[in-house]
Amino acid sequence: MTVTAQNANHISVLLQEVIHALMSDENKAVQNPWFMDGTLGLAGHSKTLLQEFQKIGIKANLCGLDRDPDALARASENLKDFGGQCHLFESDYASFENVLPEIQNPLFNGVLLDLGVSSLQLDVAERGFSYHKEGPLNMRMDKGYLQKREAKPYSETAYSFVNKADFNTLKQVIAELGEEPQAGRIARSIVDKRQEKPIENTKELADIVYYAYPPKWRATARNHPATRTFQAIRMYVNDELGQLNKFLDRILDHVAPNGIIAIITFHSLEDRTVKQKFKEWATDCICPAHIPVCVCNHKKTAEVLTKKPILPSKEECMLNPRAGSAKLRIAKKLG
Ligand SMILES: C[S@@+](CC[C@H](N)C(=O)[O-])C[C@H]1O[C@@H](n2cnc3c(N)ncnc32)[C@H](O)[C@@H]1O
């Protein structure tokens, strides 16, 4: 099977591998399987999945979520040929249980998360995700991007974080979520600069980070010095790790026997979170090692299908540099 999904703004990562996993033999034997795409984006993966099932005479149903109203509108347009099969919701994926009553609480035969931002989001300067483009410091994936800085009811934007967080918080977020070795210098520069005037836009922030880097590091850096800092702030503002943990804690209750859970991550902390949760699902006892007799009553509920994560091929990375850091892990709920 050769499948491709390239929208004007976004190329779907590890597409063949995801479709292959979700079109398991068990799922091909279900009459009207249900799938959940928690990070619908432009619906590249989901549309291909529905098309591939259609080719073998199966009408699959899709529950698609995205917290970004613009992405959802684009996905809806891309999925128009599958109208009645698609149920799309503007929601963060950690809150998926809120929408299930609207579709009669199906058990899902397959679930997909393709984390991070889409190229559509990166390309729009007003969203403030990119240091390449001058835009307001926002970085909200949800409607919060429409807000002006700290307006209620939406919570933190990149602007409020960069201009309000104390030195230690800035340093910790940039170090942990950005895995940035120069986090201390960057946090110090941000705190110094904002004393002169608030840091207003992506260009100002990118310049501050650039000049905070020691000149030798700057000269040898493979990417723009602001890459990791922008990633850290985006992950913080959107609580991306919190979302993933909350989702993993609840999803298995909504997966059908033999159902597939496929997750693409782009960050080592996300990958570790998925790896650990899958391991927990696949283990009978999760008591700490020092406890001699099992007291947890935990039972194995799933099997891990990827001992090591699936990585994109060299060809895919050449065609789509964004795929470079992608890792796909797949688990299957026990029958
Ligand atoms: C990498 S894109 C998905 C691309 C999609 N798989 C495709 O092939 O078109 C990630 C999408 O997930 C959305 N997203 C990220 N975190 C989310 C969350 N916690 N809840 C819901 N949507 C989220 C983003 O708004 C973005 O549209």
The ligand as an ORCA input file, in Angstrom:
! r2SCAN-3c Opt
* xyz 0 1
  C       0.938     17.736     13.951
  S      -0.643     18.391     13.778
  C      -1.612     17.029     13.273
  C      -1.563     16.798     11.790
  C      -2.484     15.711     11.304
  N      -2.157     14.424     11.843
  C      -2.476     15.651      9.804
  O      -1.973     14.684      9.236
  O      -2.991     16.594      9.184
  C      -1.108     18.562     15.419
  C      -2.495     19.154     15.627
  O      -2.867     18.809     16.949
  C      -3.498     19.900     17.544
  N      -3.269     19.744     18.973
  C      -2.105     19.804     19.636
  N      -2.292     19.578     20.940
  C      -3.621     19.349     21.089
  C      -4.448     19.040     22.197
  N      -3.943     18.935     23.413
  N      -5.758     18.826     21.973
  C      -6.292     18.921     20.740
  N      -5.566     19.255     19.642
  C      -4.254     19.451     19.829
  C      -2.839     21.113     16.955
  O      -3.722     22.214     17.032
  C      -2.568     20.651     15.524
  O      -3.616     21.038     14.673
*
